């Protein structure tokens, strides 16, 4: 189990932005809207801002959820996700001033679009992407079984899919596949996440089995070899809580058997977050309604403290 730092110092200024959005994910099975919107407040209630000595830049409120019934061949809440991505991008661009490391508290996985868009605008250049997730999220709107932007947001980020969400920054993708690495997926039994197209892409795919084979140090080194290239404005880290083993992180919408432990994930993320070209990190898919005693929230906050703060 991770222990928090008793004496700690921020490595660089940290700015927190809340992205309390569920518009990019399917409803619960009973038709109710998922309460991922509660996550930023619950994480702050664990004294995250104080423990990181961070500046809190507030929340970006999402538009209403419309597509309880899935629209044929389109992402759910397509227009809302696009509008929200642009609003979130504006806040993130502001938050990244003065070389701050931006921590975005989600929310569903579609917030990666606004995060990348914000940094493309702030830095006026291409941004790399480390996508740490139990799922490939590489489906198109036609392939996705749920119609959720969250099931296709890695594809959307690199410009795959017939939807305006794949072209939020015009014809240029938010991240180029050659500057993207996918770490930790273990969705091999679910090819509808876009596996065939993923294999044909130039994304560096390091699934869970490869992480086990290379170890966390070898995996983070491979990621940095790809992400710390000349010509990139920096790189963004997407962290979906479902990359963790469900035994330690059950409060996610689509848990997969196996997964990383807390110590392993800390060892993987720390070299990435502490690299001078790291722009920030987003946390997604934590669902407080599945965590009534807030055990998972406490674990996530301790993990973030571990990877973002150095001991004094």
Short mmCIF file of the C-alpha atoms (twelve columns), coordinates in Angstrom:
data_MODEL
# 
_entry.id   MODEL 
# 
loop_
_atom_site.group_PDB 
_atom_site.id 
_atom_site.type_symbol 
_atom_site.label_atom_id 
_atom_site.label_alt_id 
_atom_site.label_comp_id 
_atom_site.label_asym_id 
_atom_site.label_seq_id 
_atom_site.Cartn_x 
_atom_site.Cartn_y 
_atom_site.Cartn_z 
_atom_site.pdbx_PDB_model_num 
ATOM 1   C CA . UNK A 1   0.000   0.000   0.000   1 
ATOM 2   C CA . UNK A 2   1.239   3.474   -0.833  1 
ATOM 3   C CA . UNK A 3   2.171   5.852   1.941   1 
ATOM 4   C CA . UNK A 4   1.807   9.594   1.577   1 
ATOM 5   C CA . UNK A 5   4.859   11.822  1.900   1 
ATOM 6   C CA . UNK A 6   5.101   13.186  5.428   1 
ATOM 7   C CA . UNK A 7   7.353   16.036  4.315   1 
ATOM 8   C CA . UNK A 8   6.885   16.988  0.704   1 
ATOM 9   C CA . UNK A 9   7.608   19.725  -1.779  1 
ATOM 10  C CA . UNK A 10  6.021   20.294  -5.193  1 
ATOM 11  C CA . UNK A 11  8.502   19.640  -7.994  1 
ATOM 12  C CA . UNK A 12  7.029   22.557  -9.954  1 
ATOM 13  C CA . UNK A 13  3.861   24.635  -9.653  1 
ATOM 14  C CA . UNK A 14  0.749   22.445  -9.879  1 
ATOM 15  C CA . UNK A 15  -2.594  23.798  -11.062 1 
ATOM 16  C CA . UNK A 16  -5.782  21.751  -10.681 1 
ATOM 17  C CA . UNK A 17  -8.728  21.971  -13.072 1 
ATOM 18  C CA . UNK A 18  -11.933 20.048  -12.422 1 
ATOM 19  C CA . UNK A 19  -13.665 18.389  -15.370 1 
ATOM 20  C CA . UNK A 20  -16.853 17.029  -13.740 1 
ATOM 21  C CA . UNK A 21  -18.280 15.530  -16.916 1 
ATOM 22  C CA . UNK A 22  -20.206 12.347  -17.657 1 
ATOM 23  C CA . UNK A 23  -21.411 13.363  -21.118 1 
ATOM 24  C CA . UNK A 24  -18.805 11.207  -22.842 1 
ATOM 25  C CA . UNK A 25  -19.876 7.908   -21.287 1 
ATOM 26  C CA . UNK A 26  -22.908 5.640   -21.501 1 
ATOM 27  C CA . UNK A 27  -25.566 5.764   -18.773 1 
ATOM 28  C CA . UNK A 28  -25.822 3.199   -16.008 1 
ATOM 29  C CA . UNK A 29  -27.728 0.033   -16.929 1 
ATOM 30  C CA . UNK A 30  -30.886 1.477   -15.349 1 
ATOM 31  C CA . UNK A 31  -30.697 4.519   -17.639 1 
ATOM 32  C CA . UNK A 32  -29.417 6.948   -15.013 1 
ATOM 33  C CA . UNK A 33  -26.557 9.307   -15.873 1 
ATOM 34  C CA . UNK A 34  -23.240 8.164   -14.415 1 
ATOM 35  C CA . UNK A 35  -22.060 10.305  -11.527 1 
ATOM 36  C CA . UNK A 36  -18.454 10.790  -12.587 1 
ATOM 37  C CA . UNK A 37  -19.282 14.478  -12.210 1 
ATOM 38  C CA . UNK A 38  -18.927 13.972  -8.453  1 
ATOM 39  C CA . UNK A 39  -15.290 12.903  -8.685  1 
ATOM 40  C CA . UNK A 40  -13.500 16.291  -8.569  1 
ATOM 41  C CA . UNK A 41  -15.330 17.343  -5.395  1 
ATOM 42  C CA . UNK A 42  -14.777 13.983  -3.695  1 
ATOM 43  C CA . UNK A 43  -11.061 14.058  -4.508  1 
ATOM 44  C CA . UNK A 44  -10.764 17.617  -3.226  1 
ATOM 45  C CA . UNK A 45  -12.515 16.502  -0.032  1 
ATOM 46  C CA . UNK A 46  -9.530  14.204  0.512   1 
ATOM 47  C CA . UNK A 47  -7.401  17.390  0.835   1 
ATOM 48  C CA . UNK A 48  -5.804  16.879  -2.573  1 
ATOM 49  C CA . UNK A 49  -5.196  20.591  -3.162  1 
ATOM 50  C CA . UNK A 50  -3.415  20.989  0.175   1 
ATOM 51  C CA . UNK A 51  -1.419  17.784  -0.151  1 
ATOM 52  C CA . UNK A 52  -0.103  18.879  -3.538  1 
ATOM 53  C CA . UNK A 53  0.355   22.505  -2.489  1 
ATOM 54  C CA . UNK A 54  -1.548  23.228  -5.695  1 
ATOM 55  C CA . UNK A 55  -3.473  26.183  -7.073  1 
ATOM 56  C CA . UNK A 56  -7.119  25.311  -7.684  1 
ATOM 57  C CA . UNK A 57  -8.351  26.771  -10.977 1 
ATOM 58  C CA . UNK A 58  -11.928 25.608  -10.430 1 
ATOM 59  C CA . UNK A 59  -14.277 23.410  -12.427 1 
ATOM 60  C CA . UNK A 60  -15.506 23.612  -16.019 1 
ATOM 61  C CA . UNK A 61  -19.190 22.662  -15.960 1 
ATOM 62  C CA . UNK A 62  -20.413 20.404  -18.792 1 
ATOM 63  C CA . UNK A 63  -23.600 20.877  -20.816 1 
ATOM 64  C CA . UNK A 64  -26.608 18.646  -20.085 1 
ATOM 65  C CA . UNK A 65  -26.671 14.974  -21.020 1 
ATOM 66  C CA . UNK A 66  -29.027 14.421  -23.963 1 
ATOM 67  C CA . UNK A 67  -28.422 11.028  -25.545 1 
ATOM 68  C CA . UNK A 68  -29.793 8.545   -23.036 1 
ATOM 69  C CA . UNK A 69  -30.880 6.643   -26.146 1 
ATOM 70  C CA . UNK A 70  -27.872 6.058   -28.356 1 
ATOM 71  C CA . UNK A 71  -27.991 7.903   -31.704 1 
ATOM 72  C CA . UNK A 72  -27.404 5.596   -34.669 1 
ATOM 73  C CA . UNK A 73  -23.829 5.745   -35.960 1 
ATOM 74  C CA . UNK A 74  -22.903 8.845   -33.933 1 
ATOM 75  C CA . UNK A 75  -21.209 9.382   -30.579 1 
ATOM 76  C CA . UNK A 76  -23.520 10.135  -27.676 1 
ATOM 77  C CA . UNK A 77  -23.775 13.873  -26.939 1 
ATOM 78  C CA . UNK A 78  -21.566 14.656  -29.932 1 
ATOM 79  C CA . UNK A 79  -22.259 18.399  -29.962 1 
ATOM 80  C CA . UNK A 80  -22.023 18.649  -26.179 1 
ATOM 81  C CA . UNK A 81  -18.683 16.838  -26.057 1 
ATOM 82  C CA . UNK A 82  -17.322 19.147  -28.758 1 
ATOM 83  C CA . UNK A 83  -18.501 22.285  -26.960 1 
ATOM 84  C CA . UNK A 84  -17.224 21.014  -23.624 1 
ATOM 85  C CA . UNK A 85  -13.838 20.115  -25.103 1 
ATOM 86  C CA . UNK A 86  -13.414 23.687  -26.303 1 
ATOM 87  C CA . UNK A 87  -14.469 25.175  -22.968 1 
ATOM 88  C CA . UNK A 88  -12.128 22.848  -21.095 1 
ATOM 89  C CA . UNK A 89  -9.326  23.684  -23.533 1 
ATOM 90  C CA . UNK A 90  -9.670  27.389  -22.759 1 
ATOM 91  C CA . UNK A 91  -9.415  26.772  -19.011 1 
ATOM 92  C CA . UNK A 92  -6.442  24.439  -19.406 1 
ATOM 93  C CA . UNK A 93  -4.610  26.927  -21.591 1 
ATOM 94  C CA . UNK A 94  -5.043  29.509  -18.803 1 
ATOM 95  C CA . UNK A 95  -3.998  27.032  -16.121 1 
ATOM 96  C CA . UNK A 96  -0.779  26.104  -17.916 1 
ATOM 97  C CA . UNK A 97  0.687   29.597  -17.595 1 
ATOM 98  C CA . UNK A 98  4.026   30.071  -15.811 1 
ATOM 99  C CA . UNK A 99  5.156   26.495  -16.555 1 
ATOM 100 C CA . UNK A 100 2.544   24.973  -14.256 1 
ATOM 101 C CA . UNK A 101 1.958   21.229  -14.315 1 
ATOM 102 C CA . UNK A 102 -1.791  20.865  -14.919 1 
ATOM 103 C CA . UNK A 103 -3.743  18.156  -13.094 1 
ATOM 104 C CA . UNK A 104 -7.232  17.627  -14.524 1 
ATOM 105 C CA . UNK A 105 -9.730  15.805  -12.307 1 
ATOM 106 C CA . UNK A 106 -12.354 13.981  -14.361 1 
ATOM 107 C CA . UNK A 107 -14.786 12.921  -15.354 1 
ATOM 108 C CA . UNK A 108 -15.002 10.501  -18.260 1 
ATOM 109 C CA . UNK A 109 -12.223 9.751   -20.723 1 
ATOM 110 C CA . UNK A 110 -13.449 12.183  -23.378 1 
ATOM 111 C CA . UNK A 111 -11.842 15.005  -21.387 1 
ATOM 112 C CA . UNK A 112 -8.566  14.007  -23.056 1 
ATOM 113 C CA . UNK A 113 -9.800  15.888  -26.134 1 
ATOM 114 C CA . UNK A 114 -10.132 19.211  -24.325 1 
ATOM 115 C CA . UNK A 115 -6.847  18.643  -22.531 1 
ATOM 116 C CA . UNK A 116 -4.906  18.104  -25.762 1 
ATOM 117 C CA . UNK A 117 -6.696  20.966  -27.487 1 
ATOM 118 C CA . UNK A 118 -5.812  23.321  -24.648 1 
ATOM 119 C CA . UNK A 119 -2.129  22.537  -24.832 1 
ATOM 120 C CA . UNK A 120 -2.023  22.675  -28.633 1 
ATOM 121 C CA . UNK A 121 -3.416  26.202  -28.396 1 
ATOM 122 C CA . UNK A 122 -1.203  27.215  -25.485 1 
ATOM 123 C CA . UNK A 123 2.015   25.914  -27.038 1 
ATOM 124 C CA . UNK A 124 1.107   26.319  -30.711 1 
ATOM 125 C CA . UNK A 125 2.690   23.004  -31.580 1 
ATOM 126 C CA . UNK A 126 2.221   19.224  -31.608 1 
ATOM 127 C CA . UNK A 127 1.747   17.456  -28.292 1 
ATOM 128 C CA . UNK A 128 2.624   13.850  -27.436 1 
ATOM 129 C CA . UNK A 129 0.216   11.582  -25.570 1 
ATOM 130 C CA . UNK A 130 0.796   8.832   -22.991 1 
ATOM 131 C CA . UNK A 131 -2.524  6.977   -22.741 1 
ATOM 132 C CA . UNK A 132 -2.530  4.776   -19.620 1 
ATOM 133 C CA . UNK A 133 -5.752  2.770   -19.713 1 
ATOM 134 C CA . UNK A 134 -7.147  -0.756  -19.450 1 
ATOM 135 C CA . UNK A 135 -8.903  -0.268  -22.811 1 
ATOM 136 C CA . UNK A 136 -7.686  0.751   -26.254 1 
ATOM 137 C CA . UNK A 137 -10.570 3.249   -26.743 1 
ATOM 138 C CA . UNK A 138 -9.789  3.109   -30.476 1 
ATOM 139 C CA . UNK A 139 -13.243 2.383   -31.896 1 
ATOM 140 C CA . UNK A 140 -15.024 4.527   -34.440 1 
ATOM 141 C CA . UNK A 141 -18.632 5.637   -33.870 1 
ATOM 142 C CA . UNK A 142 -19.749 2.753   -36.094 1 
ATOM 143 C CA . UNK A 143 -17.618 0.155   -34.265 1 
ATOM 144 C CA . UNK A 144 -18.311 1.206   -30.696 1 
ATOM 145 C CA . UNK A 145 -20.765 -0.998  -28.816 1 
ATOM 146 C CA . UNK A 146 -21.837 1.839   -26.502 1 
ATOM 147 C CA . UNK A 147 -21.649 4.939   -28.690 1 
ATOM 148 C CA . UNK A 148 -19.756 6.664   -25.907 1 
ATOM 149 C CA . UNK A 149 -16.996 9.103   -26.806 1 
ATOM 150 C CA . UNK A 150 -15.072 7.498   -23.950 1 
ATOM 151 C CA . UNK A 151 -14.910 4.226   -25.907 1 
ATOM 152 C CA . UNK A 152 -13.322 5.965   -28.896 1 
ATOM 153 C CA . UNK A 153 -11.458 8.952   -27.488 1 
ATOM 154 C CA . UNK A 154 -7.938  7.696   -28.282 1 
ATOM 155 C CA . UNK A 155 -9.090  7.231   -31.880 1 
ATOM 156 C CA . UNK A 156 -10.633 10.709  -31.856 1 
ATOM 157 C CA . UNK A 157 -7.448  12.210  -30.432 1 
ATOM 158 C CA . UNK A 158 -5.406  10.941  -33.398 1 
ATOM 159 C CA . UNK A 159 -8.059  11.883  -35.948 1 
ATOM 160 C CA . UNK A 160 -9.751  8.509   -36.534 1 
ATOM 161 C CA . UNK A 161 -13.521 8.457   -37.059 1 
ATOM 162 C CA . UNK A 162 -16.178 10.189  -39.144 1 
ATOM 163 C CA . UNK A 163 -17.225 12.763  -36.553 1 
ATOM 164 C CA . UNK A 164 -16.379 16.400  -35.812 1 
ATOM 165 C CA . UNK A 165 -14.854 15.136  -32.540 1 
ATOM 166 C CA . UNK A 166 -11.954 13.761  -34.603 1 
ATOM 167 C CA . UNK A 167 -11.343 17.227  -36.082 1 
ATOM 168 C CA . UNK A 168 -11.598 19.598  -33.125 1 
ATOM 169 C CA . UNK A 169 -8.492  21.460  -34.268 1 
ATOM 170 C CA . UNK A 170 -9.286  21.455  -37.968 1 
ATOM 171 C CA . UNK A 171 -7.628  18.912  -40.240 1 
ATOM 172 C CA . UNK A 172 -4.689  18.455  -37.877 1 
ATOM 173 C CA . UNK A 173 -5.256  15.754  -35.222 1 
ATOM 174 C CA . UNK A 174 -4.898  16.689  -31.573 1 
ATOM 175 C CA . UNK A 175 -2.052  14.156  -31.306 1 
ATOM 176 C CA . UNK A 176 -0.247  12.287  -34.070 1 
ATOM 177 C CA . UNK A 177 -0.247  8.504   -33.784 1 
ATOM 178 C CA . UNK A 178 3.543   8.456   -34.110 1 
ATOM 179 C CA . UNK A 179 3.745   10.633  -30.963 1 
ATOM 180 C CA . UNK A 180 1.338   8.472   -28.957 1 
ATOM 181 C CA . UNK A 181 1.865   5.524   -26.638 1 
ATOM 182 C CA . UNK A 182 -0.849  3.280   -25.180 1 
ATOM 183 C CA . UNK A 183 0.091   1.616   -21.899 1 
ATOM 184 C CA . UNK A 184 -1.541  -1.120  -19.862 1 
ATOM 185 C CA . UNK A 185 -4.581  -2.230  -21.859 1 
ATOM 186 C CA . UNK A 186 -5.924  -5.687  -21.084 1 
ATOM 187 C CA . UNK A 187 -9.038  -5.705  -23.269 1 
ATOM 188 C CA . UNK A 188 -7.940  -8.553  -25.544 1 
ATOM 189 C CA . UNK A 189 -11.352 -10.227 -25.336 1 
ATOM 190 C CA . UNK A 190 -13.040 -7.035  -26.599 1 
ATOM 191 C CA . UNK A 191 -11.836 -6.411  -30.186 1 
ATOM 192 C CA . UNK A 192 -14.611 -3.853  -30.730 1 
ATOM 193 C CA . UNK A 193 -12.345 -1.299  -29.038 1 
ATOM 194 C CA . UNK A 194 -10.627 -0.899  -32.414 1 
ATOM 195 C CA . UNK A 195 -7.849  -3.475  -32.092 1 
ATOM 196 C CA . UNK A 196 -7.416  -4.130  -35.808 1 
ATOM 197 C CA . UNK A 197 -6.959  -0.449  -36.596 1 
ATOM 198 C CA . UNK A 198 -4.689  -0.062  -33.573 1 
ATOM 199 C CA . UNK A 199 -2.373  -2.772  -34.909 1 
ATOM 200 C CA . UNK A 200 -2.203  -0.979  -38.249 1 
ATOM 201 C CA . UNK A 201 -1.434  2.397   -36.670 1 
ATOM 202 C CA . UNK A 202 1.914   3.845   -35.621 1 
ATOM 203 C CA . UNK A 203 0.803   4.131   -31.979 1 
ATOM 204 C CA . UNK A 204 3.250   2.347   -29.675 1 
ATOM 205 C CA . UNK A 205 1.023   -0.235  -27.990 1 
ATOM 206 C CA . UNK A 206 2.377   -1.663  -24.710 1 
ATOM 207 C CA . UNK A 207 -0.434  -3.829  -23.295 1 
ATOM 208 C CA . UNK A 208 -0.510  -5.116  -19.746 1 
ATOM 209 C CA . UNK A 209 1.398   -8.304  -20.630 1 
ATOM 210 C CA . UNK A 210 4.216   -6.222  -22.133 1 
ATOM 211 C CA . UNK A 211 4.335   -4.004  -19.049 1 
ATOM 212 C CA . UNK A 212 4.747   -7.153  -16.965 1 
ATOM 213 C CA . UNK A 213 7.496   -8.402  -19.299 1 
ATOM 214 C CA . UNK A 214 9.461   -5.146  -19.449 1 
ATOM 215 C CA . UNK A 215 8.701   -3.989  -15.919 1 
ATOM 216 C CA . UNK A 216 7.564   -0.523  -14.970 1 
ATOM 217 C CA . UNK A 217 11.023  0.987   -15.447 1 
ATOM 218 C CA . UNK A 218 11.425  -0.442  -18.939 1 
ATOM 219 C CA . UNK A 219 7.921   0.649   -19.876 1 
ATOM 220 C CA . UNK A 220 8.364   4.236   -18.709 1 
ATOM 221 C CA . UNK A 221 11.711  4.375   -20.508 1 
ATOM 222 C CA . UNK A 222 10.086  3.224   -23.757 1 
ATOM 223 C CA . UNK A 223 7.366   5.835   -23.291 1 
ATOM 224 C CA . UNK A 224 9.850   8.642   -22.781 1 
ATOM 225 C CA . UNK A 225 11.891  7.530   -25.794 1 
ATOM 226 C CA . UNK A 226 8.765   8.140   -27.846 1 
ATOM 227 C CA . UNK A 227 7.385   11.215  -26.046 1 
ATOM 228 C CA . UNK A 228 10.464  13.332  -25.326 1 
ATOM 229 C CA . UNK A 229 11.271  13.890  -28.987 1 
ATOM 230 C CA . UNK A 230 12.529  17.118  -30.439 1 
ATOM 231 C CA . UNK A 231 9.758   18.984  -32.225 1 
ATOM 232 C CA . UNK A 232 7.061   18.226  -29.660 1 
ATOM 233 C CA . UNK A 233 5.795   21.008  -27.405 1 
ATOM 234 C CA . UNK A 234 5.615   18.452  -24.603 1 
ATOM 235 C CA . UNK A 235 3.422   15.502  -23.732 1 
ATOM 236 C CA . UNK A 236 0.169   14.886  -21.904 1 
ATOM 237 C CA . UNK A 237 -0.617  11.921  -19.631 1 
ATOM 238 C CA . UNK A 238 -4.065  10.301  -19.605 1 
ATOM 239 C CA . UNK A 239 -4.608  8.081   -16.544 1 
ATOM 240 C CA . UNK A 240 -7.771  5.988   -16.428 1 
ATOM 241 C CA . UNK A 241 -8.267  4.504   -12.970 1 
ATOM 242 C CA . UNK A 242 -9.322  1.195   -14.540 1 
ATOM 243 C CA . UNK A 243 -5.686  0.451   -15.385 1 
ATOM 244 C CA . UNK A 244 -5.439  -0.519  -11.720 1 
ATOM 245 C CA . UNK A 245 -6.403  -3.972  -10.477 1 
ATOM 246 C CA . UNK A 246 -10.114 -4.028  -9.518  1 
ATOM 247 C CA . UNK A 247 -9.119  -5.466  -6.144  1 
ATOM 248 C CA . UNK A 248 -7.643  -2.056  -5.263  1 
ATOM 249 C CA . UNK A 249 -9.754  0.153   -7.557  1 
ATOM 250 C CA . UNK A 250 -13.261 -1.277  -8.006  1 
ATOM 251 C CA . UNK A 251 -14.951 2.132   -8.403  1 
ATOM 252 C CA . UNK A 252 -14.721 2.260   -12.210 1 
ATOM 253 C CA . UNK A 253 -17.335 1.682   -14.910 1 
ATOM 254 C CA . UNK A 254 -15.701 -1.204  -16.842 1 
ATOM 255 C CA . UNK A 255 -13.298 -3.118  -14.581 1 
ATOM 256 C CA . UNK A 256 -11.067 -5.686  -16.276 1 
ATOM 257 C CA . UNK A 257 -9.511  -8.662  -14.443 1 
ATOM 258 C CA . UNK A 258 -5.905  -8.196  -13.407 1 
ATOM 259 C CA . UNK A 259 -4.208  -4.832  -13.674 1 
ATOM 260 C CA . UNK A 260 -1.452  -2.922  -11.949 1 
ATOM 261 C CA . UNK A 261 -1.020  -2.483  -8.238  1 
ATOM 262 C CA . UNK A 262 -0.693  0.940   -6.668  1 
ATOM 263 C CA . UNK A 263 3.068   0.667   -6.183  1 
ATOM 264 C CA . UNK A 264 3.551   -0.523  -9.760  1 
ATOM 265 C CA . UNK A 265 1.523   2.319   -11.175 1 
ATOM 266 C CA . UNK A 266 3.410   4.847   -9.065  1 
ATOM 267 C CA . UNK A 267 6.693   3.466   -10.409 1 
ATOM 268 C CA . UNK A 268 5.370   3.733   -13.964 1 
ATOM 269 C CA . UNK A 269 3.914   7.231   -13.722 1 
ATOM 270 C CA . UNK A 270 6.600   8.959   -11.664 1 
ATOM 271 C CA . UNK A 271 9.267   9.152   -14.424 1 
ATOM 272 C CA . UNK A 272 6.614   10.503  -16.788 1 
ATOM 273 C CA . UNK A 273 5.170   13.171  -14.498 1 
ATOM 274 C CA . UNK A 274 8.603   14.340  -13.368 1 
ATOM 275 C CA . UNK A 275 10.022  14.709  -16.851 1 
ATOM 276 C CA . UNK A 276 10.570  18.401  -17.673 1 
ATOM 277 C CA . UNK A 277 8.503   18.091  -20.849 1 
ATOM 278 C CA . UNK A 278 5.453   16.650  -19.104 1 
ATOM 279 C CA . UNK A 279 2.610   19.150  -19.489 1 
ATOM 280 C CA . UNK A 280 0.184   17.540  -17.078 1 
ATOM 281 C CA . UNK A 281 -2.012  14.566  -16.239 1 
ATOM 282 C CA . UNK A 282 -5.724  13.834  -16.226 1 
ATOM 283 C CA . UNK A 283 -7.470  11.328  -13.967 1 
ATOM 284 C CA . UNK A 284 -10.608 9.711   -15.379 1 
ATOM 285 C CA . UNK A 285 -13.371 7.145   -14.741 1 
ATOM 286 C CA . UNK A 286 -13.345 7.161   -10.919 1 
ATOM 287 C CA . UNK A 287 -17.016 6.848   -9.882  1 
ATOM 288 C CA . UNK A 288 -17.740 7.966   -6.293  1 
ATOM 289 C CA . UNK A 289 -21.123 6.212   -6.270  1 
ATOM 290 C CA . UNK A 290 -19.205 2.920   -6.382  1 
ATOM 291 C CA . UNK A 291 -16.988 4.062   -3.501  1 
ATOM 292 C CA . UNK A 292 -19.330 4.785   -0.567  1 
ATOM 293 C CA . UNK A 293 -16.616 4.727   2.105   1 
ATOM 294 C CA . UNK A 294 -14.196 6.750   -0.104  1 
ATOM 295 C CA . UNK A 295 -11.442 4.134   0.138   1 
ATOM 296 C CA . UNK A 296 -10.744 4.389   -3.584  1 
ATOM 297 C CA . UNK A 297 -10.681 8.196   -3.426  1 
ATOM 298 C CA . UNK A 298 -8.107  8.069   -0.642  1 
ATOM 299 C CA . UNK A 299 -5.957  5.662   -2.647  1 
ATOM 300 C CA . UNK A 300 -6.080  7.842   -5.748  1 
ATOM 301 C CA . UNK A 301 -5.134  10.984  -3.840  1 
ATOM 302 C CA . UNK A 302 -2.224  9.220   -2.145  1 
ATOM 303 C CA . UNK A 303 -1.101  7.924   -5.550  1 
ATOM 304 C CA . UNK A 304 -1.212  11.409  -7.054  1 
ATOM 305 C CA . UNK A 305 0.741   12.798  -4.118  1 
ATOM 306 C CA . UNK A 306 3.332   10.067  -4.576  1 
ATOM 307 C CA . UNK A 307 3.900   10.731  -8.275  1 
ATOM 308 C CA . UNK A 308 3.596   14.528  -8.281  1 
ATOM 309 C CA . UNK A 309 5.393   15.561  -5.105  1 
ATOM 310 C CA . UNK A 310 8.981   14.930  -4.042  1 
ATOM 311 C CA . UNK A 311 10.092  14.303  -0.490  1 
ATOM 312 C CA . UNK A 312 11.708  17.203  1.283   1 
# 
